[in-house]
């Protein structure tokens, strides 16, 4: 049996694509192995969000070649889409696939056996108008949570982001295909599905029937065995009243939203070409919390965007403290060639970015602790993901780490168990 190894850089959408490709290989009789092991085939799913991502992608390609110089090396993902010639020029690369045609990956690998030539399948992504159907096959049945991509591409064109150029226009998966895959995942032991996409909140707007994200959630709630539905990242301006109503009333729809703020200053939001003002974001948070008790809100923030002054950053810090996010993914601005922000004036020094990231992460930790402490005395449930040191561990509905002491009852991974939060161990709530 031939072996295949995978590695993934970048976002949850990229991870979904890798999981789907792994399933395709397994369906054809290949055996997955760890990327550090010697394998017949290596698949590197690349990222191009930052220059660092591209550098790591190149390093992983060379690592695979060193591990087994006779292996086929397959490179796919955003970096492959953006710079196929540069990828093809790296010694040892046999197959280059962009962000489309990955459903053909096994067929293309098998073509390599009958040719000594390198194969490159990278098309103009802007000409791709339909969602590439590449379902998960639920092969990793020990996992409780599945990330399911239902949307591809983005029309926002934020000035810092290369993704619209690597993923193309908005493309949405049809609801019947989403439900079909969800049923298959549930049958394979998954009990929570996280809906993901590049521009998730704009799901369906390009399809003739104009379905929306709330309709997807409603359709999934018709699957009685599915115990939890969670949303991936969604833009604040795209949180519809219908979604709010569903989250407020449906216990299986997790009370957790990831709303990327990116900056807490209108000056910087405008430079970023974000489509909301700071006050609009704050007003949404107030409205959401008034409607959805116990709602957890997480976010992304870029520190040191070009032109960000000390005053701009101070405003961001005040905004973060005021809102009280339960987690902040703070990261330094990284110049991405090919984007408008890369040529903007007043680039912020790296040392300043690093300091600002640390300050934001510190505030984010305080927000998490405050939220978790407010859970004490209230009921919480975890979806068991693993056992460790006599405890069941998993995430709560609000996406907070939780643990429950194991007793004489035996529970499998994927089971939802709960009780009352009695304390806090670091960033983990203790439930009895």
C-alpha positions as a printed Julia matrix, in Angstrom:
432×3 Matrix{Float64}:
   0.0    0.0     0.0
   1.39   3.4    -0.98
   1.74   6.03    1.72
   0.83   9.71    1.58
   1.73  12.49    4.02
   0.07  15.89    4.39
   0.97  19.23    5.92
  -1.08  22.41    6.02
  -0.25  26.06    6.48
  -2.76  28.83    7.05
  -6.45  28.97    7.84
  -9.25  26.56    8.71
 -10.39  26.6     5.09
  -6.98  25.29    4.06
  -7.23  22.6     6.73
 -10.6   21.56    5.34
  -9.09  21.26    1.87
  -6.3   19.06    3.24
  -8.76  16.84    5.12
 -10.83  16.46    1.96
  -7.78  15.51   -0.11
  -6.71  13.02    2.57
 -10.14  11.41    2.28
  -9.79  11.16   -1.5
  -6.49   9.31   -1.13
  -7.9    6.97    1.51
 -10.88   6.17   -0.73
  -8.37   5.05   -3.37
  -6.46   2.78   -0.99
  -3.56   4.99    0.07
  -2.35   4.98    3.67
  -1.87   8.37    5.39
   1.28   8.76    7.5
   2.8   11.59    9.5
   4.58  14.27    7.47
   7.82  13.59    9.37
   7.82   9.97    8.19
   9.12   8.57    4.94
   6.24   8.52    2.45
   5.67   7.8    -1.22
   3.75  11.05   -1.7
   3.91  14.38    0.14
   1.14  16.95   -0.18
   2.01  20.48    0.98
  -1.03  22.77    1.22
   0.49  26.24    1.17
  -0.45  29.66    2.5
   0.18  33.05    0.94
  -1.37  35.39    3.5
   2.1   36.52    4.61
   5.61  36.3     3.23
   6.4   34.12    6.24
   3.75  31.64    5.09
   5.37  31.43    1.68
   8.82  30.94    3.22
   7.53  28.13    5.45
   5.87  26.55    2.41
   9.22  26.44    0.58
  10.93  24.99    3.65
   8.37  22.19    3.9
   8.8   21.31    0.23
  12.54  20.95    0.74
  12.01  18.99    3.95
   9.85  16.47    2.1
  12.51  16.06   -0.56
  15.16  15.41    2.1
  12.97  12.85    3.86
  12.48  10.81    0.68
  14.2   11.98   -2.46
  12.19   9.47   -4.52
   8.79  10.65   -3.34
   6.27  12.55   -5.42
   5.91  16.06   -4.05
   2.56  17.77   -4.57
   2.16  21.49   -3.85
  -1.27  23.1    -3.68
  -3.05  26.0    -2.0
  -2.82  29.77   -2.12
   0.92  30.11   -2.73
   0.71  27.58   -5.56
  -2.15  29.61   -7.05
  -0.34  32.91   -6.72
   3.15  31.86   -7.88
   2.96  28.54   -9.76
   6.18  29.17  -11.7
   8.14  29.86   -8.53
   6.79  26.65   -6.98
   7.52  24.63  -10.13
  11.13  25.85  -10.08
  11.79  24.28   -6.66
  13.75  21.07   -7.05
  11.7   17.95   -6.49
   8.21  19.37   -7.11
   6.25  17.0    -9.33
   2.73  18.44   -9.3
   1.44  21.99   -8.76
  -2.3   22.54   -8.15
  -3.77  25.93   -7.29
  -6.94  26.53   -5.29
  -9.12  24.64   -7.75
  -8.99  21.17   -9.36
  -7.93  19.59   -6.06
 -10.7   17.03   -6.45
  -8.47  15.55   -9.19
  -5.4   15.22   -6.96
  -5.3   11.4    -6.83
  -5.89  11.08  -10.57
  -3.11  13.6   -11.26
  -0.68  11.83   -8.93
  -1.32   8.57  -10.72
  -0.63  10.32  -14.03
   2.86  11.1   -12.73
   3.64   7.39  -12.79
   3.34   7.35  -16.57
   5.3   10.52  -17.29
   8.63  11.99  -16.29
   7.31  15.5   -16.76
   6.16  17.86  -14.08
   2.41  18.58  -14.12
   1.0   22.03  -13.35
  -2.77  22.54  -13.04
  -3.24  26.19  -12.15
  -6.07  28.08  -13.81
  -7.14  31.72  -13.67
  -9.08  31.66  -10.4
 -11.11  34.72  -11.39
 -12.71  32.63  -14.14
 -13.91  29.97  -11.68
 -17.56  30.67  -10.91
 -18.71  27.5    -9.12
 -17.85  25.92   -5.78
 -15.45  22.99   -6.1
 -17.3   20.08   -4.54
 -14.72  18.16   -2.52
 -16.51  16.53    0.42
 -14.99  15.19    3.6
 -15.26  11.46    4.04
 -15.04  11.45    7.82
 -12.02   9.19    8.04
 -10.71  10.54   11.33
 -13.59   9.19   13.38
 -11.85   9.91   16.7
 -12.51  13.6    16.22
 -15.57  15.18   17.76
 -15.6   18.38   15.71
 -15.57  18.75   11.91
 -14.81  21.92   10.0
 -16.94  22.03    6.87
 -16.31  24.52    4.08
 -19.51  25.86    2.55
 -18.21  28.95    0.78
 -15.12  29.99   -1.19
 -13.69  33.3    -2.42
 -14.07  36.9    -1.27
 -15.23  40.2    -2.74
 -14.12  42.48    0.12
 -10.64  43.44   -1.11
  -9.27  44.67    2.2
  -6.05  46.55    1.45
  -3.89  44.15    3.48
  -5.24  40.89    2.06
  -4.08  38.78   -0.89
  -6.83  36.16   -0.51
  -9.26  37.52   -3.15
  -6.45  37.07   -5.68
  -5.75  33.48   -4.61
  -9.3   32.25   -3.94
 -11.22  34.29   -6.51
 -14.84  35.42   -6.53
 -17.59  34.34   -4.15
 -18.63  30.72   -4.7
 -21.14  28.96   -2.46
 -21.97  25.33   -1.91
 -25.56  24.27   -2.46
 -27.57  23.54    0.67
 -28.44  20.01   -0.44
 -24.73  19.19   -0.77
 -24.0   20.73    2.65
 -26.72  18.64    4.3
 -25.57  15.49    2.5
 -22.04  15.91    3.78
 -23.21  16.8     7.29
 -25.22  13.58    7.48
 -22.17  11.61    6.37
 -19.99  13.31    9.01
 -22.52  12.63   11.76
 -22.64   8.99   10.68
 -18.85   8.85   11.05
 -18.97  10.06   14.64
 -18.73  13.84   14.42
 -21.11  15.65   16.75
 -20.2   19.28   16.12
 -19.88  20.94   12.73
 -18.15  24.28   12.3
 -19.23  26.11    9.14
 -16.25  27.78    7.47
 -15.53  29.87    4.42
 -13.36  32.7     3.21
 -16.3   35.15    3.31
 -18.84  33.09    5.24
 -21.38  35.84    5.88
 -21.89  36.37    2.16
 -22.85  32.75    1.64
 -25.28  32.24   -1.22
 -25.55  35.73   -2.67
 -24.24  34.64   -6.08
 -26.49  31.57   -6.39
 -29.7   31.93   -8.44
 -31.98  31.03   -5.5
 -30.12  33.41   -3.12
 -29.97  31.16   -0.03
 -28.4   32.65    3.11
 -26.37  31.42    6.06
 -29.4   31.23    8.35
 -31.08  28.85    5.89
 -28.0   26.61    6.02
 -28.17  26.5     9.82
 -31.9   25.73    9.73
 -31.33  22.89    7.26
 -28.6   21.39    9.47
 -30.83  21.61   12.53
 -33.13  19.17   10.76
 -30.47  16.49   11.38
 -31.48  15.23   14.85
 -28.18  13.46   15.58
 -26.14  16.64   15.02
 -25.58  18.01   18.49
 -23.82  21.31   17.8
 -23.46  23.84   15.01
 -20.85  26.59   15.23
 -19.94  29.4    12.86
 -16.4   30.15   11.8
 -15.29  33.74   11.24
 -18.05  36.07   10.03
 -17.95  39.78    9.25
 -19.89  41.93   11.71
 -21.89  43.65    8.98
 -23.19  40.26    7.82
 -24.71  39.05   11.11
 -28.36  38.97   10.08
 -31.4   39.3    12.33
 -32.37  35.77   11.3
 -29.03  34.41   12.56
 -29.39  36.3    15.85
 -32.88  34.9    16.34
 -31.68  31.35   15.7
 -28.75  31.65   18.09
 -30.96  33.13   20.8
 -33.53  30.32   20.61
 -31.78  27.16   19.39
 -29.64  25.43   22.06
 -27.7   23.43   19.46
 -26.5   26.63   17.74
 -23.41  27.61   19.75
 -23.47  31.0    21.44
 -20.08  31.99   20.1
 -19.24  34.4    17.29
 -15.85  35.22   15.81
 -16.17  38.79   14.55
 -12.92  40.2    13.07
 -12.46  43.78   14.31
  -8.96  44.2    12.77
  -8.55  47.69   14.27
 -10.25  49.81   16.91
  -9.73  53.09   15.09
 -11.88  54.52   12.29
  -8.74  56.02   10.74
  -7.16  52.58   10.37
 -10.42  50.83    9.42
 -10.74  53.23    6.5
  -7.14  52.61    5.4
  -7.86  48.87    5.57
 -11.01  49.26    3.42
 -13.13  47.62    6.1
 -16.86  48.1     5.55
 -17.98  49.33    8.98
 -17.19  52.04   11.49
 -16.03  51.46   15.05
 -19.36  52.66   16.42
 -21.28  50.28   14.17
 -19.2   47.39   15.49
 -19.76  48.44   19.11
 -23.5   48.88   18.55
 -23.72  45.37   17.07
 -21.96  43.86   20.1
 -24.39  45.59   22.47
 -27.37  44.37   20.45
 -26.04  40.81   20.26
 -25.42  40.58   24.0
 -28.86  41.95   24.77
 -30.42  39.21   22.65
 -28.13  36.24   23.31
 -27.36  35.61   27.0
 -23.83  34.38   27.65
 -22.61  35.11   24.13
 -18.85  34.76   23.7
 -17.22  37.0    21.1
 -13.71  36.39   19.76
 -11.84  38.52   17.23
  -8.8   39.19   15.04
  -6.74  42.38   15.32
  -3.82  43.5    13.2
  -1.21  45.48   15.13
   1.0   48.01   13.4
  -0.94  48.52   10.17
   0.73  51.22    8.01
  -0.16  54.64    9.39
  -1.22  53.34   12.82
  -0.16  56.03   15.28
   0.22  55.7    19.03
  -3.16  57.42   19.33
  -4.77  54.94   16.92
  -3.41  52.01   18.9
  -4.52  53.53   22.19
  -8.02  53.77   20.78
  -7.83  50.11   19.77
  -6.78  49.15   23.3
  -9.68  51.11   24.79
 -12.09  49.47   22.34
 -10.84  45.98   23.22
 -11.16  46.67   26.94
 -14.66  48.07   26.48
 -15.95  45.16   24.4
 -14.32  42.39   26.44
 -13.51  39.7    23.89
 -13.07  36.15   25.17
 -10.11  35.65   22.84
  -8.05  37.92   20.62
  -5.98  36.63   17.73
  -3.56  39.56   17.61
  -0.84  39.47   15.01
   1.62  42.01   13.56
   0.9   43.52   10.17
   2.93  41.68    7.54
   3.67  43.4     4.27
   2.1   41.33    1.51
   3.41  42.18   -1.95
   0.62  42.76   -4.44
  -1.7   44.46   -1.93
  -2.31  48.22   -1.61
  -1.12  48.27    2.01
   2.34  47.06    1.0
   3.12  50.39   -0.67
   1.44  52.64    1.9
   3.5   55.26    3.67
   4.31  55.25    7.39
   5.12  51.57    7.76
   5.37  50.73   11.48
   8.69  49.39   12.84
   8.76  45.67   13.69
   9.67  46.3    17.34
   6.61  48.51   17.76
   4.37  45.87   16.18
   5.74  43.22   18.54
   5.05  45.38   21.6
   1.51  46.14   20.45
   0.74  42.46   19.82
   1.89  41.6    23.34
  -0.31  44.3    24.85
  -3.34  43.12   22.9
  -2.78  39.49   23.82
  -2.52  40.47   27.49
  -5.87  42.25   27.27
  -7.36  39.28   25.48
  -6.29  36.95   28.28
  -7.88  39.24   30.86
 -11.1   39.23   28.85
 -11.1   35.44   28.75
 -10.55  35.12   32.5
 -13.3   37.64   33.24
 -15.75  35.75   31.0
 -14.8   32.37   32.47
 -15.15  33.64   36.04
 -18.67  34.86   35.2
 -19.53  31.25   34.25
 -18.94  30.01   37.83
 -22.21  28.8    39.34
 -23.82  28.37   35.92
 -24.4   25.23   33.88
 -21.95  24.41   31.1
 -21.41  21.49   28.77
 -18.35  20.22   26.94
 -18.09  18.12   23.83
 -15.52  15.53   24.88
 -12.43  15.65   22.67
 -10.0   13.62   24.79
  -9.2   12.17   28.21
  -6.23  13.38   30.22
  -5.11  12.79   33.82
  -8.51  11.5    34.89
 -10.52  14.27   33.23
 -12.64  14.64   30.15
 -11.55  17.71   28.19
 -13.3   19.73   25.51
 -14.78  23.08   24.57
 -17.96  24.51   25.99
 -20.75  25.88   23.84
 -19.05  29.29   24.25
 -15.7   27.9    23.02
 -14.08  28.0    26.45
 -11.8   25.14   27.52
 -13.58  22.93   30.06
 -12.82  19.8    32.04
 -14.95  17.31   33.97
 -13.54  14.69   36.33
 -13.99  11.17   35.03
 -16.11   8.95   37.27
 -17.37   5.38   37.04
 -19.42   6.37   33.99
 -17.6    5.93   30.71
 -18.11   8.45   27.92
 -16.81   8.3    24.38
 -15.16  11.11   22.45
 -17.91  13.24   20.94
 -20.3   12.85   23.86
 -21.71  16.05   25.34
 -21.63  16.06   29.14
 -22.18  18.9    31.56
 -22.72  20.22   35.04
 -22.12  23.34   37.08
 -18.98  25.41   36.7
 -17.31  25.39   40.12
 -13.98  27.05   39.44
 -11.21  27.96   37.06
  -7.82  26.34   36.42
  -5.84  28.82   34.38
  -8.03  29.38   31.3
 -10.04  26.17   31.8
 -13.39  26.02   33.6
 -13.89  23.16   36.05
 -17.3   21.52   35.78
 -18.91  19.16   38.3
